[in-house]
Structures are given as C-alpha cells and as structure tokens.
Amino acid sequence: MSEHPTGRLNSGRHPVNIGHLVMGMAFLGLVAVWAIVQSDAVADEHIRWLLPLPWVLAGGAGLVASVLAGRRNHERQVGWVQPEPVEPYQPFPSYETTEPASRPDPDEPLR
C-alpha cells in the first residue's frame, strides 16, 4: 500500500455517501413493500403499517452510518500544538536607507 500525504495508508476504499445509502435502502424497502402487497401476503388493513417501515429503517441506517463515519474520521489530539508564527501584514514596504534624507538646496535652480 502506498503512503497517503496525510500520513494514513491508502486502503483502496472510499467513504460512503450517507445520503445515497439512505435513499437506496428506502428504494429497496419500497420495492419490497410493493412486492409484498402485490403478492397479497398482507391484508389491506395492515398496509398502512407496512408503508412507513422502509423510511424508518433507512433513517435508522443513516443514523448508524453517520455515527460510525464520525468515529472513524475523528483523530485523537494529544497535547497542544502551537501555531507557526506569522509575520504581520505590511501594506506598504518599508524603504529604510542608511543615508539621512537630503533636502534640496533652495538657492540651486531647478533643472
């Protein structure tokens, strides 16, 4: 495995998009509910309890996935990290010279 710039090893896995996971599970659940209703395995009066089930299960899966993803991405910090010193911003550069400023001679004609 190659070394990642952040210091972690590349494992070839990518993070799961939780929104896609939830909507995919809801879609599969609704297809399963449709199949159950079409096969007349559930009486008509029990369909009202079966229809919200995919949404509740998909939401629960999303909550579990977000908690697990938050635990994996959290790095434990030990101690205090001092920020690097930054030079203050100077909008105009300083033009310091070693020679004292000379003034023009008032008696000399202008060129």
Secondary structure, DSSP 8 states (H G I E B T S, - for coil): --B-TTS-B--S-----HHHHHHHHHHHHHHHHHHHHHTT-S-GGGHHHHTTHHHHHHHHHHHHHHHHHHHHH-----S-----------SS-----SS------TTS---
